[in-house]
Amino acid sequence: MTAKKMEFRTEVRQLMDLMIHSLYSHKEVFLRELISNASDAIDKAHYQSLTDSSVLEGDKEWTIRITPDKMAGTLTVSDNGIGMTADEAVEALGTIAHSGTRDFMQLLKDKDIKENPELIGQFGVGFYASFMVADRITVMSRKAGSKCAEGVKWESSADGTFTVDAVEKKGKGTDVILYLKKDDLKYLDEWEIRDIVTKYSDFIEHPVVMEIEREEDSSVDKGKKIKVRRDETLNSRKAIWLKDRSEITDEEYNEFYHHISRDFGDPLKVIHYRAEGTSEFVALLYIPSKAPLNIQYRDFRIGPVLYVRRVQIMDHCEDLIPPYLRFVRGIIDSSDLPLNVSRELLQNNSQVEIIKKNVTKKVLDLLTEMKKSEYESYVKFHNELGRVLKEGIHLDFSRSEAIADLMLFQSTKTADGALTTLEAYVGNMKEGQEHIYYICGSSRDEAMKSPHMEAFLDRDFEVLLLLDEIDDLIFGGLEYKGKKLKSVIKGDLKLDKTDTKDEEKQFGKLVGFLKEKLKDEVKDVRLSGRLKDSACCLVSDEGAVDPRIEKMMKAMGQDLPAGKRILEINPHHPLFDAMNSTFEKEGPNSLLGEYAGLLLDQALLMEGERPKDPAAFSKTLSRLMAEAIKEK
């Protein structure tokens, strides 16, 4: 293999430039990332060795080694893990196959990243953090189990290019050699390295080793000192989850959380317990204080780390937790699963389902208790992660009511910013009220001003204000304590038992005329039971897609079947008395036809939408206004 010079992908060049110039106050995270990458490489080799002993190459002592060289100005992080082929090195180090990369780069530009180093771990771009402290990086790697000593040498000076060449490498695994900048030579000092390893990597399962030089008394020449070099393990390697909870301090819990989550902030809650009986396992789980910035991306990695009898099997086991609890981080160590369990076997393993149910119940029980006894903390959690948790109402039918109980809402009866619950709503329902009513909107002010709310406000019916785009998908059709949640913009609403036969008879012909004029634009025209002051509004059929969701889906390029809505008119509005009188005297005429079009455009405008033909709407309105002034 001859040396090849290649260019980084455009996004990688931009990323390195931003990281080098934006993350300078947390430079030490580069070492955390390299140690974590080395640990992952060893875990992969260890797992493969369970079914393929050739991966071991006779070396069963997994080790991460740090080698500072003050003479050369280099810092090397080595592992004897899985290693890389040339193609894998190009793919892993020259490109970023991650849909959130552009968003990460935007955050680097927009936010004060100096206080947000956790972003590196969240977006999986940790290797490039080394360019904050290094002018040049050389990676020497050989795939574990290779039959020859040929490996790959990858090298870059962050100039937009990298080279790949063949190299002879005796042992398996990877060496990352950093040629440190003059201003960053402190990272070659023993105590600086010790502090970083203790701070970020103390709980790495594999030993992080460094050769240490010490002066000792000579055993030959008494009274003289000699220099001795010995390997020393820098991390404690404590399997913290196997210890009793009473033996673990809050600081130790927090340090382990920082290690597994790559989050610099402390967790909101810790769940640590041992399950015995039908399934035996230990769980150490964390609820974060803040939502991970990439939690809504498809490639957000879900699930706790899975251990089987202290052997790490998977770094993210999505089968152990439902998607709506994907913010939970931690580890699960099972005594019942086989060491060589695969992802395919996990999906059909009854023990996995038992663990998943147990963990889900524990998390939901904790949140329920928080809501009761630590309400302020729970509100903070809900503001950060309620949007993810609520997905369970739609995805987990068996727990939908329990999850709905955890939701907090603004409503027409709460002050701006205050919150209520479904339980409180049901307790305050009007006598004879059959449904729990809600409206979706982008803001409280927009929802409160909707014409669909007029009759509810007039009769003092409480309406929940749902301000998230996905809320109608989540809550539409939900039944809570025997009461169905019903959107105020859908279906034919009757808030009282007033007989409307006289109104239907009075306006029947006019309604029929409007139906005919607007038949190409709307599904139906009918008298409204929800309007008080406004002349008209548009409503959807029961069970139809909410207009906000429809708009969002179309913006995402997803085709939805065209659906017509229903125009409701207010029989108590003076406009319809006047229109009805004209219709009874003159019958259908062109003026009433123009009014029909204006009514539809008016209904669209009240929803914040454009009239179907803005120019025609403006001309018709101007002409009718001029004629009305002339008549006076």
N, C-alpha and C positions, 0 to 999 in steps of 0.2 A: 504494500500500500504506500503510495507516494503522498507527501503532504498536500493537503487541499486547503486553499483559502476560501472562506465562505463569508457571506454577509448575514448579519442578524436580520430577522424579520423587522419591519418598520416599527411595530409596536414595542419590540424588545429594546431597540435603540432609544426610543422615546422614554421608555420605562427606566432604563439605566440612567439616562440623563437626569430625569426627575428625582430618582432616588438619591443619586449622588449629591444633588444640590438641595434637597428638601428635608432629608431625614438625619441631618448632621447631629442633632442633640441626643440621638439614641443609637449611636454607631455600634455599641456593644452587642446589639441584637444579631449582628452578622454571625457571631460565634454560636449563639443559640440555634440559629437556623442551620448552620453546618453540622452541629452535633445532632440535631433532630433528623436531618437528612441521613446522617450516618446510622442513627438508630433505626430508622425506617428500612434502610438497606440491609441491616443485620436481621431485622424481623422477617423480611422477605426471604432471605437465605435460610433462616432457621425454619420457617414454615415449609419451604420447598424440601428441606433436608429430611423432613418427616417421611416423605415418600420417595426421595431420591438422595441416597447417601453420598453420591458423587459430588454433590454441591459442597459438602464439607471439606473435601480435599485433605482429609486427615486432620483438620484443624477444628476442634470443637469449642475452643475458648474464644467466644465472641468479645471483641475489644474495639473501643474507639480510642485512638491515640492522638494526643496533641503534642506537636513538636515545634517549640520556638527555636529559631536560630538567629541569634543577635548579630553574628558576623555577616550572614547573608541577608539579614533583614526580612526573613520569611517566617511565616506561621503555617504549619501543615496540620490538617485534620484528616486522619486516616481511619478507615474501617476495613474489616475483613468480611463484609457483607456480600450482597448479590452481584455488585459490579455492573458494568455496562459494556455493550458492544459499541463499535464505531457508530452504527446507525442510531442506537439508543442515545448515545452521547449528543449527537447532532439534534435529535428530537427533543431531548430533555433540557439541553443547555442553550440551544440556538433558537428555539421557538417557545411560545407560550400557548398551549392549547386550552385556553380558558376564556369562557364567554364574558367573564366579569373584568377582564384586564383593562378595557377602555374605561370602565367605570372607576376602577382603581386609580388609573392615571388622572382622571378628572378630579377625584378626591385629593390626589397629591397636589393638584393645581389650586383647588378651591379651599381646602381646609388647612387648619394649623396642624400639620402632620407631626410637628415636633412633639405634640402631646398625644399622638395616636399611633404609636409604633405597632399596636396590635393589628393594624391593617395589613402588615406584611404577611403574617401567618394566615390571616383570613383569606387572602387571595392567592396563596401558594406561589409567591414570587420571591421566597426567602434567599435563594442562592445569589440573586443579583444584589442583595444587600451588601455582599462582600466588596463590591466595587466602591463602597463608601470609604473603605480603609485601604484598598489595594489598587496600585497602578496596573498590576498585571496578575492574572490568575491562570494557573496551570492545573489541569485535572488529569491524573493518570489513573486508568481504570482497566480492570480485566474481569470478564464475566466468570462467576463461580461455576465450576464444573467444566471449564474449557480444557480441552486435551492438549493445548499448546500454551506457550508462555506469552504469546502475542496479545498485547492489549492495545488501548487507544490513548493517545495524548491529545487533549483538547486545550487550547490556549487562546486567551484574548486580553487585550489591553483596553477594553471598553471604547474602542475607536470605531465601532460599527461593524467590525469584522472579527472572525475567529478562524483559527487553523485547526485541522484535524490530521493526525499522523499516527502511524503504527509505532508501537514501542514495546520493548520486552519488559514484562513485569512478572516477577516470580510468584507472588501471592495473589490470591483473589481479592476483590474489593476495590476500593477507591481511595486515592490520595488527592486532597484539594490543597494546593500550595498557593498561598497568598504572598505576593511581593508588596509589602506594606509601604504606604506613603510615609514620608519623613515625619509628618505631623502625627502619625498614628503608631509609632514604634513602641508606645507604652503597652500595646497588646502583646508584646513579647515578654513582659515582666511576669514572673511567677504569680505574684499576689493579685495582679490584675486578672489573670486567667482564672485563678482560684475563685475570686469574687464573682466573676461572670458565670462560671459553672455552678457555683452554689446558688446564685440568684435565679438562674433560668433552667438548669439541667440537673438539679440534685436528685430528682426522682426518675431519671432515665434508668431503665432496667439494666442496661449493659454498662460495664465499668468504663468510665472516662479516665484514661491513664495518661500520666505525664512523667517523664524522667526528671527527678529532682536532684539537685546537687546540694550536699550538706557537708559541713565540717564536723569531723568526729575525732575523738582521741585515738591516737595510733596504738594498736595492740603490740606493735614491735618496739617503737620508740616512745617510751612513756614521757608525758609532758609535751609531746608534739601533736599538732593537729594535721589531719589529712582530709582531702576532699574525696567524698564518696558519692557516686550517682546511683540512685535506685528508682525503680518505678513506684509511683504512688497513685492510688485511686482517688480522684478528686470529688466524686459524687457519692452520696450515702447509699443509693440504690435501694431505698426502703420500699417494700411493697406495702404502701401505707394502707391500702384497703383491707389487708389481712390483720391489721392491728385493731384492738378494741377502741371504740370511739372515745372512751374516757382517757385514752393514752395519747390522743392527738390534739394538738393545739390548733386554734383558729389560723395561726400563721402557717402551720404545716398544711392544713387543708387548702389555704389560699395558694401556697407555692405549688402544690400539685395541680391545682386548677390552672394556674398560669402555664404550667408545662403542657398539659394535654389540650388546652383550648387555644393556645397562642394569644390569649387575651391578657392585657396588662392590668385590667380592672379586677377588683375582687368580685366573687360571685355573690348573688343575692341570697341564695339558700343552698345548703348542703343536705343531701339525702344519703345516709350511710347505714346499711343494714345487711344482715345475713338471713337468707331465706332457707328454711329447712322443711323437710316433708317430702311432697311429691317431686320437688326439684330443689337441689341444693346449689346455691350460688351466693356470691357476695356482690353487692352493688355499691359503688361510690359514684353518686351522680350530683351534678351541679345545675342550678338554674342561674343564668347570667343576669347581671344587673342591667346590661344594655343589649339590645338586639344586634347580632352580627350584621355588619353592613351588607353582606352578600347573601343573607338568609332567603331572599326571594328569588335567587337565581336557580336555574334548573340543576346546575352542577354543584350546588351547595351540598357538602358531604354530610349525610345523615347517619346518626346512630353512635352509640358508645363503642369504645374499644373492647373487643372480645378477647378474654383470656380463657384458656382451659388449663386448670391446675398450674397457674402462673406462667404459662407459655402463651405469648401473644399470637393470636390466630388471624385477627382482622383489625385494622385500625379504625374502620367505620362499619359497624354491622347494622345495616338499616332494617334487618328483620327483627331487631330487638326493641324497636320503639315505633309508634305510629308517626306518620309524617307531620301531624299537627303538633307534635312535641319535639320537633327536630332541633329546637333550641337547646334541649337538654344535652349536656356534655358529661363525660365520665367513663368509667370502666365497669364491666361485668365479668367476674371470674367464676366460671361454672365448674362444678365437680362431676357433672353427668354427661357432658358432651365428649365425643372422641377427639383425640388430639389431631387427627387427620381430617377433621370435618371440613367440607368444602361449602362454598356459597350455595351450590345446588342442593346439597344434603340439608343445609340449614332450613331451606324453604319448606321442606317436608318433615321437619323434626318436631315432634310433639313437645319436647322439652323447651324448644325455642318459643313456641306459642305460650307455654306456661310462664316463662320468664317475661315475655312481652306483656301479658295480662297483669302480672304481678307488678312490674315496673310502672305501667300506665296507671294502675290504681294508686300506687304510692305517690306519684307525681300529682295526680288530681286531688288526692286527699290532702296533700301538703298545701296546694293552692287554695282549697276550700277552707282549711284552717287559717291560712294567711288572711283570707278575705274577712273572716270572722274576728280574728284577734289582732291582726296587724294591718288595718285597713289602709293606712297611708302608704306603707310599703307595697301593698297589693296594687294600689292605684298606679304606682310607678311601674310595677311589673306589667300591668294591663296596658298602660300607655306605650310601653316598649314592645310587648310581645302578644298582646291581646289579638292582634290581627292574624297572627299565626295560629294561636290557640282556637279561635273561632272556627277555623276550617274543620275541626273535629265534629261540629254540629252537622255538617254536610257529609263528612266522610265516615263517621262512626255512629251509626244509627243506635246501637245499644247504649251509648253514653251521651247521646245528643242532649237530653234534658239536663244531665249532670254538668255538661260543659256549658250549656245555656245559662245555668245557675251562676257560672263564674263570669259572665259577661256584664260589663258596666255600660250604661247608656246615658246620653243626654235625652231630655224629653221636654215637652211643653210645660211640664210642672217643675222642672229643675231650673235653678239660676244658671246663667251662662258659666260653663266650666264645671258645674256640679254634676253628679252622676246618680243614676238610680239603677235598680235591678229588675228583672222580670218578676221576681217574688214580690217586691214592693209594688210594682205596677198592678199585679193581680189583686193584691190586698186592698188597693185603692180604686178598683173598678167601679163604675156606676152601676146602680141596681138595674138589672136587665141587660147589661152590656154583654154581648156574646163573644167579641173578638178582642185581641190585643192589636192595636193599630200602630202602624209605623209609616214613616215617609223617608225616602232616600234623598240625599242632597249633598252638594259639595261643601256646604257650610251651614251653620245654624241659622244665620240670617236668611239665606236663600230658602231653606226649608220652611221657616216660619212665615215667609211672605208668599208661599205658594197658594194659588187660589183653591187648590184641593183641600186646604186646611180650614177654610172659612167656617164650614158647618161644625167642625170638631171644636174649634176655638169658641164659637158661639154657644155651644152646648156644654162646654167645659169638659170635653172628653180628652183624656191624656193621650198624646201621640209620641211614640219613640222617634227620636231623630237619628237616623243611621247615616253616617257621613263618610263611609268607606265605599269605594266602587263595588266591592264584591258583596256588600251586605244583603242585597236583594237575593242573590244566589244562595247565600247562607241561611237567611231567616225566612225566605218565602216558603210557605208550606210547613214550617215548624209548628208543632203543637206542644204547648207548655201547660201543665196542670189542667189538661182538658180544653184549653183555649187555643184556638188557631191564631197565628200571627197573620194579619191582613194588611196589605198595602193600601194607603188611602188614595192612590192613583190608579187602582185596578178594580175592575168589577163594578157592579151596580150597587151602590151603597144606600141603605135606608137606615138612618140613625134613630128614627122614631117610627111609630105605627100610624102616622097621619095618612088618611085616605087621599090618594092622589088622582082618583078617577075623574074628578071635575077638571083638574088641570090638564090631564091627558086629553079630555074631550075638547077643552077650550083651545088648546094649541095643537091638536092632532093634525089639522090640515097644513099648518105652517111647518110642523116638523116633517111631514111627508114631502113638502116642497123642498125643504133644505136637504133632505136625504137624496132627492133626485138630482139637485144641483151639484151636490158634493160627492156623488156616488163613486167617482173615480179617485177621490182623495181620502175618504174615510170609510170605515166599515159600517158605521151606523150613526144616526143622530137621535138623541133622546133627552128627555127632561132630567135634570140633575138633582140628586138629593144631598150633594156635598157643597154646593155653592150658596153664598149668601150675598156678597157684594159684587163679585165679578159676573160678567155677562156669560162667559163660556169657559170651557177648559177641555183639554184632550185627556182621555183616559185609555188604559189598556184593558184587554180582556184578563179575567182571572187566570193566573198561571203563565201569562205572557212574559217575555223577557223585558226587564226594566229598560227604559230608554237610555239610561246612562251606561248600562252594561252593553247594550246594542251599539252605542256610539264608540265605546272603548274597543269592542271586538272588531268593528269595522276599521278603526284606526290602526289596529294590529294586522290588518290585511285579511281578516277572516270573513268569508262570505256568510251572511245570514239570510234566510228566506225573507223576502219582503212581506211585512205585516202591516195592515192598516189599523189605525186606532179609531176610537169612538169620540165624536164631538158631543159633549154635554152642554145644554143651554139652561140658563137659570130662569125658570118661569116667573120669578118674582122681580126680575130686573125690568125697569121701565122701557128699555130698548125693545123687548119682546112684546110688551103691550102695544107699543107703537107699530112694530112690524106686523103684529097679528091684526091690528085694526086696518092697516093698509091692505093686507092680504084679503081680509073679509070684504072690503069695499071694492078693491080693484082686481083681486085675483092675482095670479102670478104675473110679474112684470120685470123689466130689465133692472130696475132700481133694486128690487128685493134680491135679484140674482147677484148684483154687485155686493150687496150687504152680506150675502152668504159667503162669498170669497173673503171679504174683510174679517168676518167672524173667525174663519179658519186661520187666517194670518195672525189675528190678534191672539188666538190660543197658542200659536207657535211662539210669538214674541214673549208671552208671559213665561214660557219655559226657557227663555234665553236662546231660542233658535231663530234662524232667518226665515222670513216668509219665502214661500216657494219661488215667487218671482218678485224680488224686492222693488224693481223698477216699476212694474205694473201696480204693485201695492201702493207705492208712493204717488203715482199719477192718479189712481182712483181716489185715494184719500184726499189729495189736494183739490180735485175737481168737486167732490162732494162737499168739502168744506166751503169752497167758493160759492157753490149753489145755495148752501144753507145761509151764508151771509147775505146773498142777494135777496133771498126771500124775506129777510128781516128788514 
